[in-house]
Amino acid sequence: MSDSINQQILLKSYPTGEPKESDFALVETAIPELGESEILTRTIYSNSHFEKKSEKILLFK
C-alpha cells in the first residue's frame, strides 16, 4: 500500500485571535494491514462549528 501513513490535524488549544500553527498538531500513525473482507476509506472532515466560531471571533475583534 503506497499511502501507509494516516495523518490527522488535531486542535491542541483553542485559538485566541488568529489561529497559529502552535494551536494545532499533526499526528501520524501507521495504517494497519487490511484483513479479509475489510476496506480502507479516506475521510476528509471539516468542522463547520469551529469555522463558524472562528468567523465570530474575527467579526467581533
Secondary structure as UniProt FT lines:
FT   STRAND          5..11
FT   HELIX           21..23
FT   STRAND          24..30
FT   TURN            36..37
FT   HELIX           48..59
//
